[in-house]
Amino acid sequence: MKAWVILICAVILLAACTPSPQPQEQVVPQPEPQPIEEPAPVVPEEVPVEPAPQAEMTKRVKDLLAKADKTVTSYAYTYRGLPDRAVELSFSVRADKIKVELPFQTVVTPGTNYDTIFLDTMEQTGVAYCREESLNRCPDPERVFQVQYDTYFRRTPYQWLKLVTYAEETGSAAIDGRQTIRLTADIEGKQTLLFLDTFYGLPLKVEQGEDIYEFRRLIANQVTEEDVTP
């Protein structure tokens, strides 16, 4: 009997010493990290900038700029300006044709000498002749020389007028014995002074910065078609 009591006590003691099983910790799966979406950059809306309204020319200035259209059909003058102000060239202009007469040359080479150039501003072409009466200087007056248009073309007074986008009357002056009205004008983005003949409306002088162009001894409405035709 005693042995059974001891055995029962040993079983109870062994059961008490055996650790009870711990509950298994449940593993919760973690969600996969998602890429962070960057917000799209905010582009500021472009507001169109309207150009500042250009000042309106006065009626008097507009009339001055348009005067040559009503009073001049042709004209002739002596040009002095770029590229060489020391050289004077004689111009005769009618419509889109120009005759340029070179100054008298003391040293020439007969056979290759020419003194008169005919330009076509529409075609931008040029031909030259030797029209001096002396056969020693011009042995073949009918010979045609091909010349570069840009070599002899100079912007005419009328062409200067047509480049004006805005102008104000800023004074007057006497030039080459003629009365002129001075306009301060905008031409090709540059401040330009035009001295317009009060009768014909053509500029007798143009100043653009340090560049000066003079159109002296102006004669209007006397150039014929034959004068500017080879």
C-alpha positions as CSV (number, residue, x, y, z in Angstrom):
1,M,0.0,0.0,0.0
2,K,2.8,2.3,0.9
3,A,4.4,1.7,-2.5
4,W,1.2,2.8,-4.3
5,V,1.1,6.1,-2.3
6,I,4.7,6.8,-3.2
7,L,4.0,6.1,-6.9
8,I,1.0,8.4,-7.0
9,C,2.9,11.2,-5.3
10,A,5.8,10.8,-7.8
11,V,3.3,11.1,-10.7
12,I,1.7,14.2,-9.3
13,L,5.1,15.8,-8.6
14,L,6.3,15.0,-12.1
15,A,3.2,16.5,-13.6
16,A,3.6,19.6,-11.6
17,C,7.2,20.0,-12.8
18,T,6.5,19.6,-16.4
19,P,6.2,23.1,-18.0
20,S,2.8,23.8,-19.6
21,P,3.0,24.4,-23.4
22,Q,3.2,28.1,-24.3
23,P,0.6,29.4,-26.8
24,Q,2.2,29.8,-30.2
25,E,2.5,33.5,-31.3
26,Q,0.5,34.1,-34.4
27,V,2.6,35.8,-37.2
28,V,0.6,38.4,-39.0
29,P,1.9,38.9,-42.6
30,Q,3.1,42.4,-43.3
31,P,1.8,44.1,-46.5
32,E,4.5,44.7,-49.2
33,P,5.6,48.3,-49.3
34,Q,4.0,50.3,-52.1
35,P,6.1,52.9,-54.2
36,I,5.3,56.4,-53.1
37,E,3.7,58.3,-56.0
38,E,5.3,61.7,-56.3
39,P,2.7,64.4,-57.1
40,A,3.1,65.9,-60.6
41,P,4.9,69.2,-60.7
42,V,2.6,72.1,-61.0
43,V,3.5,74.1,-64.1
44,P,2.4,77.7,-63.8
45,E,0.1,78.7,-66.5
46,E,1.7,81.1,-69.0
47,V,-0.2,84.4,-69.2
48,P,0.3,85.9,-72.7
49,V,2.0,89.3,-72.5
50,E,0.4,91.7,-74.9
51,P,2.8,94.2,-76.5
52,A,2.5,97.7,-75.4
53,P,0.4,99.7,-77.8
54,Q,2.5,101.9,-80.1
55,A,1.9,105.6,-79.9
56,E,-0.1,107.0,-82.7
57,M,1.6,109.3,-85.2
58,T,0.1,112.7,-85.6
59,K,-1.8,113.5,-88.8
60,R,0.8,116.1,-89.7
61,V,3.6,113.5,-89.5
62,K,1.6,110.9,-91.5
63,D,1.0,113.5,-94.2
64,L,4.7,114.4,-94.3
65,L,5.6,110.7,-94.8
66,A,3.0,110.3,-97.5
67,K,3.8,113.5,-99.4
68,A,6.4,112.0,-101.8
69,D,3.8,109.5,-103.0
70,K,1.7,112.5,-104.3
71,T,4.4,114.8,-105.5
72,V,7.3,112.8,-106.9
73,T,7.5,110.4,-109.8
74,S,11.2,110.4,-110.3
75,Y,14.3,112.2,-108.9
76,A,18.0,112.7,-109.1
77,Y,20.6,113.5,-106.4
78,T,24.2,113.3,-105.4
79,Y,24.8,110.7,-102.7
80,R,27.3,110.8,-100.0
81,G,27.4,108.2,-97.2
82,L,28.4,104.7,-96.4
83,P,30.5,102.8,-97.3
84,D,32.8,105.8,-98.3
85,R,31.7,109.3,-97.5
86,A,34.6,110.7,-99.4
87,V,33.1,109.5,-102.7
88,E,30.1,111.2,-104.3
89,L,27.9,109.2,-106.6
90,S,25.2,110.6,-108.9
91,F,21.8,108.8,-108.8
92,S,18.8,109.0,-111.1
93,V,15.8,107.1,-109.9
94,R,12.5,106.2,-111.6
95,A,10.2,103.5,-110.3
96,D,12.4,100.3,-109.8
97,K,15.3,101.5,-112.0
98,I,18.4,103.4,-110.9
99,K,21.3,104.9,-112.8
100,V,24.5,105.4,-110.9
101,E,27.2,107.6,-112.4
102,L,30.7,107.2,-110.9
103,P,33.0,110.2,-110.3
104,F,35.6,111.0,-113.0
105,Q,38.6,108.8,-112.7
106,T,42.0,110.2,-113.7
107,V,43.6,106.8,-114.1
108,V,41.7,104.2,-116.1
109,T,42.4,101.1,-118.1
110,P,40.7,101.4,-121.5
111,G,38.8,98.3,-122.4
112,T,37.9,97.5,-118.8
113,N,36.7,101.0,-117.7
114,Y,33.1,101.8,-117.0
115,D,31.5,104.9,-115.5
116,T,27.7,104.3,-115.6
117,I,25.8,101.5,-113.8
118,F,22.1,100.6,-114.4
119,L,20.4,98.8,-111.5
120,D,17.1,97.0,-111.4
121,T,15.8,96.9,-107.8
122,M,13.1,94.3,-108.5
123,E,15.5,91.8,-110.1
124,Q,18.5,93.1,-108.0
125,T,20.8,93.0,-111.0
126,G,23.2,95.4,-112.5
127,V,25.1,96.1,-115.7
128,A,27.6,98.8,-116.5
129,Y,28.8,100.8,-119.5
130,C,31.5,103.2,-120.3
131,R,29.7,106.3,-121.6
132,E,32.6,108.8,-121.6
133,E,32.8,110.5,-125.0
134,S,36.5,110.2,-125.2
135,L,37.5,107.0,-127.2
136,N,40.7,106.9,-125.3
137,R,38.8,106.3,-122.1
138,C,35.9,104.3,-123.7
139,P,37.0,102.5,-126.9
140,D,33.8,100.4,-126.9
141,P,30.8,102.4,-125.4
142,E,28.4,99.5,-126.2
143,R,30.3,96.9,-124.2
144,V,28.3,95.5,-121.3
145,F,30.0,94.9,-118.0
146,Q,28.3,92.6,-115.5
147,V,28.6,94.1,-112.0
148,Q,27.5,93.0,-108.5
149,Y,24.2,94.7,-107.5
150,D,25.2,95.2,-103.9
151,T,28.4,96.9,-104.9
152,Y,26.6,100.0,-106.2
153,F,23.1,99.9,-104.6
154,R,22.5,102.5,-102.0
155,R,19.2,102.9,-100.1
156,T,17.3,105.7,-101.8
157,P,15.5,108.6,-100.0
158,Y,12.1,107.1,-100.9
159,Q,13.1,103.7,-99.5
160,W,14.2,105.3,-96.2
161,L,10.7,106.8,-95.9
162,K,9.0,103.4,-96.4
163,L,11.0,101.9,-93.5
164,V,9.5,104.3,-90.9
165,T,7.2,102.6,-88.4
166,Y,6.9,105.5,-86.1
167,A,8.0,109.2,-86.1
168,E,7.6,112.4,-84.3
169,E,8.3,115.9,-85.5
170,T,11.3,117.3,-83.5
171,G,12.5,120.4,-85.3
172,S,13.6,121.9,-88.6
173,A,16.8,122.7,-90.4
174,A,18.1,124.2,-93.7
175,I,20.1,121.6,-95.7
176,D,21.7,122.3,-99.1
177,G,19.8,125.5,-99.3
178,R,16.4,123.9,-98.8
179,Q,14.1,124.0,-95.8
180,T,13.5,120.6,-94.1
181,I,11.5,119.2,-91.2
182,R,13.3,116.9,-88.8
183,L,11.6,113.7,-87.8
184,T,12.8,111.4,-85.1
185,A,11.8,108.0,-86.4
186,D,12.0,104.3,-85.6
187,I,13.6,102.4,-88.5
188,E,14.5,98.8,-88.1
189,G,14.5,99.2,-84.3
190,K,17.0,102.1,-84.4
191,Q,16.4,105.7,-83.6
192,T,16.8,107.6,-86.9
193,L,16.7,111.3,-87.8
194,L,15.1,112.2,-91.1
195,F,15.3,115.7,-92.6
196,L,12.4,115.9,-95.0
197,D,12.3,118.4,-97.8
198,T,9.1,120.4,-97.0
199,F,8.0,120.6,-100.7
200,Y,8.6,117.1,-102.0
201,G,8.7,115.1,-98.7
202,L,11.9,113.3,-99.5
203,P,14.7,113.1,-97.0
204,L,17.8,115.2,-97.8
205,K,19.7,113.7,-94.9
206,V,19.5,110.7,-92.7
207,E,21.3,110.2,-89.4
208,Q,21.3,106.8,-87.8
209,G,23.7,106.8,-84.8
210,E,27.1,107.7,-86.2
211,D,26.1,106.8,-89.8
212,I,25.1,109.8,-92.0
213,Y,23.6,109.7,-95.4
214,E,23.2,112.8,-97.5
215,F,21.1,113.3,-100.7
216,R,22.2,116.6,-102.1
217,R,21.3,118.7,-105.2
218,L,17.8,117.0,-105.3
219,I,16.0,117.4,-108.6
220,A,12.5,115.9,-108.8
221,N,10.3,114.8,-111.7
222,Q,12.8,115.2,-114.5
223,V,14.2,111.7,-114.8
224,T,12.8,109.9,-117.9
225,E,12.5,106.2,-118.6
226,E,15.3,106.6,-121.2
227,D,17.6,108.0,-118.5
228,V,17.5,104.9,-116.4
229,T,17.4,102.3,-119.2
230,P,20.7,100.9,-120.6
